[in-house]
């Protein structure tokens, strides 16, 4: 793939073979940006995982950067009222399930009480394809509806490894300060490292890098994650 001159100029600013500290890398990536929009800062982490293994969890960044999510809650009775009071965008049970079956998709995240999952599970082909199926591992199947909504509004995000054992995660916007970007990146790397399977021996985080949406990647010294 042929890269443009601005990209090539950015590559020249990166010291070949160097593993940068998170603070250094955050400063550097900001200086590499040349796009006319506010680029996202993306973290890419290669993990030592067997084919049958994966990691999946959520985290709450110290510095929020995402747009407010449209939160849909599947709940009944008191829990439905709790969701409304907590500020959920949409609240319902079978009515929302039927609406989603018709193709409606104007929401960004789904939360459900455990008793709703028998019916919500029927939406697997629809919600699963979009990565929106409520799941206890991501704290979106819960009786603590108020707490779940509060964390989502504060910017809680999900991370998961892909089939090649790599986690790709947005950790900020390049308009943020380098120190805020470094804080978010450090937390994400630490939280990912905590998901090391108990039967995994040796180094778990094989490599890590950050990049802007349009910039080349900057390799991180991932020793912090394997400590």
C-alpha positions, 0 to 999 in steps of 0.5 A: 500500500502506497502512503502519502508524503505526509504519512512518510514524513511522519514515519521519519519522526519515529526512531526505528526499533525504539520502544517508547514509554507511554508518556513519550509515545503520547507526545510523539503521536500528537506531533505526528498528526496531520489530519484535518479532523480530531483523530482517535488515539488507538491502542493495539495489543498483541497477546499470547493466547491459544486459539481457544482463548480470548480476553473480554472485559470493560474499563472506565477511563480516567479521562472521558472522550466519547460521545454520549451513548444511547443506552437501551435497557431491557427491564420490567416493573421496578427495574424499568422505573430505575432505568428511566430515573437513571437516564436510559435513552430507551426502556422496555421489554417485549415491545423493544424486542419486537421493534428491534426485530423489524430493523430498528437500531437507533441505540449504542449499548444494551443493558438487561436484567437477568430475567429478560435474557431468555427473551433478549437471547432471541435477538442474538443474530441481530445484536450479536452481529453488532457486538451489542448482546448484553453479557455478564462479562461486560456488566451489561446483564445486571440487577444494578441497572442504576450503576451500569447506566452511571458507568456507561455515561461516564465512558465505560468501554468494552475491550476484547481480543480478535481471532488473532489475539490482538486487542484494538481499543480507542483510548482517546482523542488527539485533541486531549493533552498528552498526559491525559492520553498517557493516563488512559493508555496506561490504564487500558494496558494494565487492565488488558494485562490483568486478563492473563489466563491462569494457564498462560506461561511466560510473557502475556503482552507480546507487543503494544503500539499506539497510533492516531487514526491516520498516523503510523504506529509508535511501539510501546515498551510494554514491560509495565504490562508484564511486570 
